[in-house]
Amino acid sequence: MAKIIYTHTDEAPLLATYSFLPIIEAYASTAGVDVETRDISLAGRIIALFPDLLTEEQRLDDALAELGELAKQPEANIIKLPNISASIPQLKAAVKELQSQGYAIPDYPENPQTDEEKATRAKYDKVKGSAVNPVLREGNSDRRAPASVKNYAKVHPHRNKAWSADSKTSVATLGHDDFKTNEKSVVIGDADTLTIVHTAADGTETVLKDGLAVQAGEVVDSTFLSVADLHTFLADALAKAKADDVLFSVHLKATMMKVSDPIIFGHVVKAYFADVFAQYGDDLAAAGLNPNDGLGSILSGLSALPNGAEIQAAFEAALAEGPRLSYVNSDKGITNLHVPSDVIIDASVPALIRNGGKLWGADGGEDDTLVVIPDSSYAGVYSTVIEENKKNGALDPATIGSVPNVGLMAQAAEEYGSHDKTFEAPADGTIEVRDSSGAVLLEHAVRAGDIWRATQTKDVPIRDWVKLAVTRARATGAPAVFWLDEERAHDANLIAKVKEYLPEHDTEGLTIEIMAPDEATAYSLERMRRGEDTISVTGNVLRDYNTDLFPILELGTSAKMLSVVPLINGGGLFETGAGGSAPKHVQQLVEENYLRWDSLGEFFALAASFEHLATTTDNARAQILADTLDRATGTFLNEDKSPTRRVGGIDNRGSHFYLALYWAEELAQQTEDADLAAAFAALAGTLRENEQKIVDELVAVQGKPVDIGGYYRPDGAKADAVMRPSATLNEALASL
């Protein structure tokens, strides 16, 4: 039987799965398609680390490793929902919850001392940050707004708030002695094994990493960010925010860049509270209160210190005296510096741009903001958009074009594969990348504490990326622009490969350009305002940034994007949009039994998955399911059946019902397969006749707190009962 793997992940997407998966299973079964699930949630991945400590009933297989191998096979068909990219505070919270549920797993060792603690820490490090995507992404990314979504946005445009021409909002970035400006790059000749070595000033050598396998033609880079220059930059940025009376707001990606960015975040916390750390830094360190974990983690641990109240008062005084901070949640007093995973740059900066260049302060009011992006690698993209909006005003979603993306991400390409090759320099000296003969390929002089990293980009994914860019340009007629800067070492090597591989394809009549990111941003915005589309062909980080930035400005959200990953070996990975896993939606469900999560991304991914299955297995019914689901989704949008924002309207569960109704009606009306039409005619009739009854059953449960048995690992029976409250709908699906 043909098979689709549907992933169990985290937070709002996981809860939505309890409602939507029974619909998928029922409809797919009519085409002989088996839908299986795999648990790649944060809790599930933690449980899989410690089989020897758990009972037989508690143990879980390593589903992520299994799917990583499947992604390399031609039969792969995986629908991947958003998951938590765990920060250390999230990881600790998940461990604590699992322990409370009876899982005898160890605490996360903050400062491991014994061999056992170090081994435990090494296990937990495997699930930190964005541990899922690099394993599954054995192909490059094709992400775009489906025509139905774009058309809906033009007819029902969201609002991008007006910009003031004299807005004081701006971007501050280091621009020297950072990851961009210090970068060196080399193309590997023959397959080899590399070693990363730190040599101290006294000649002492420390192997930071060995056994680093590289392939012929692979691009290997190294770079570092100077901590001394970072400190100077942060002091200047804090002074500027204070002098200009704007909000100070740092923007990083501590989830994906799970080693380097939490360290940078910690430096920002220490810079803002410089006097507090000068006086109490030793006390905080002795108590294991690490600024890399954020202000919130420190404040929550002060009660255990003898002088905790004194330190608390010092933090409060610093907040009152320093530049005003932006707030993630002003009602709860959560600042921009509270939790590293709360300020994800690809979501937070587009939100500012959409909001007329303003973020929220301590009082909940909006104000101009100094957008602090310490590393300059991609800061210019956001600066260009901000300055363009100041000059030309907010973008109008009713008229603007699109900026779809073709992203180089296969096989942990570029920065997102750097985690195991990122280090804080242990002492002044040099860090070298050496080949197996001992020859030095890359070298940097560093000072103690500097953040050094190496990245790899394999040749096969680069060649496939170029092919995918040409394919999308041919399919759409839109210009394809490679966002590459010839002045940057890594990009210069990629430009050479792009120019080498483009002649392998028919590019006659196509517009294919290579531009530095700032220039490409300006070019794309100019075309966008004219209502024209421009394909951004980018590396891995800009893939992430652009597929939030432009959809948020076009559609109001990045969750409505079609995200297809044509796997290099012939399989398909279908990601359900972007936009994270919406923790606030879970909070609302628990408090009010109302889930605002919009599953439109799941609808698009499912249709693409069925279409891929039809092509690869010659399953005509799977193609009918895909085609009818596309039409049903169009009706769903036109009838405006996405979740409303408040209790009393249809939520995620109601939107699933309407998708099921419209899909059943399309299947009943199609003429390609009479037996399939007959099978769905009765269901369509039942759902239509009982429409009001089902909606009433779904809405009636709202407004009261519910117990789902856990945040990171909900109780399956409880979550199922909460997410499937309509007996009428459940009985109708069971009859199919």
QUITAUR-V427268 format. One line per field, one symbol per residue. ss: DSSP state (2 for helix, 1 for strand, 0 for the rest). psi: psi as a letter, one per 20 degrees, with the letter a starting at -180 (. if undefined). burial: I if it has 9 or more other ideal C-beta (glycine too) atoms within 8 Angstrom, else O. A space follows every 50 residues. Layout:
ss = ???
psi = ???
burial = ???
This chain:
ss = 01111111002222222222222222222000111111100222222220 22200000000022222222000000111100000102222222222222 00000000000000222222222220001000222200101111102222 22222000000000000001110000000000011110000111111111 00001111111111000011111110222222222222222222001111 01000000022222222222220222222222222200002220222222 22220002222222222222200010111222011000022201222222 22220001110000011111110000002222222222222200000000 00001110000001222022211100001111110000011111110000 11111110222222222222222222001111100000222222222222 22000000000111102222222222222000011111022222222222 22222000001111111000011110000000222222222200000002 22222222222222222002222222222222222222000000000000 02222222222222222220000222222222222222202222222222 000000000000000222222220002222222200
psi = pqppppppdrcghgghhhghghggggghhijkppoqqpokrgghhghihl hiirrhhhqqrnhggghhhhiiqhjpnpoorqrpnprghggghgggghhh jjolqrqoogmpgrhghhhgghghhhjqbmigghghmkrrpoprpqhhgg hghhhmqrpoqqqphkpjprppqfiqkahghjpqqqppfqqrprppppor hjipppohprknpqrpiqppqqrqpphghgggghgggghghghilrppoq oamiggmigghhggghhgghgglghghhhjghggghjkophhirhghghi ihhiqhkghghghgghhhhhhaqpqqphnhhjkorhjgphiimohihggh hgghkkjqapahjiqqqqqooongpjgjhhghgggghghggirqqohiiq aqmrqopoiqllqbhijigjkpqpphrqbqpqoqaiiiqohqppprqpiq oqqqqqoqgghgghggghggghghhhjqqpoonpoiipgghghhgghghh hhiiqojpiqoprpqqggghggghhghghjjqqppporagghggghjggg hhhgiiqiijqpopnoqhjiappopmaajajmhhhgghghhjlpoipojh hhgghgghggggggghjlohhhhgggghhghhhgggghiljqpriqphaq bghhhhghggghghhghhiqjhohggghhigggggggghjghgggghhhh iriqqqojjqghnqpggghghgimiohggghghhi.
burial = OIIIIIIIIIIIIIIIIIIIIIIIIIIIIIIIIIIOIIIIIIIIIIIIII OOOIOOOIIIOOIIOIIIOIIIIOOIIIIIIIIIIIIIIIIIIIIOIIIO OOIOIOOIIOOIOOOOIIOIIOIIOIIIIIIIOIIIIIIIIIIIIIOIII OIIIOOIOOIIOIOOOIOIOIIIIOOOIIIIIIIIIIIOOOIIIIIIIII OOOOOIOOIOOIOIIOOIIIIIIIIIIOIIIOIIIIIIOIIIOIOIIIII IIIIIIIIIIIIIIIIIIIIIIIIOIIOOIIOIIIOIOIIIIIIIIIIIO IIOOIOOIOOIIOIIOOIIOOIIIIIIIOIOOOIIIIIIIIIIIIIIIII IIIIIIIIIIIIOOOOIIIIIIIIIIIIIIIIIIIIOIIIOOOIIOIOOI IIIIIIIIIIIOIIIIIIIOIIIOIOOOIIIIIIIOOOOOIIIIOIIOOI IIIIIIIIIIIIIIIIIIIIOIIIOIOIIIIIIIOIOIIIIIIIIIIIOO IIOOIOIOOIOIIIIIIIOIIIIIIOIIIOOOIIIIIIIIIIIIIIIIII IIIIIOIIIIIIIIIIIIIOIIIIIIIIIOIIOOIIOIIIOIIIIIIIII IIIIIIIIIIIIIIOIOOIIIIIIIIIIIIIIIIIIIOOOIIIOOOOOII IIIIIIIIIIIIIIIIIIOIOOIOOIIOIIIOIIOIIIOIIOOIIOIIIO IIOOOOOIOIOIIIOOOIIIOIIIIIOIIIOIIOOI
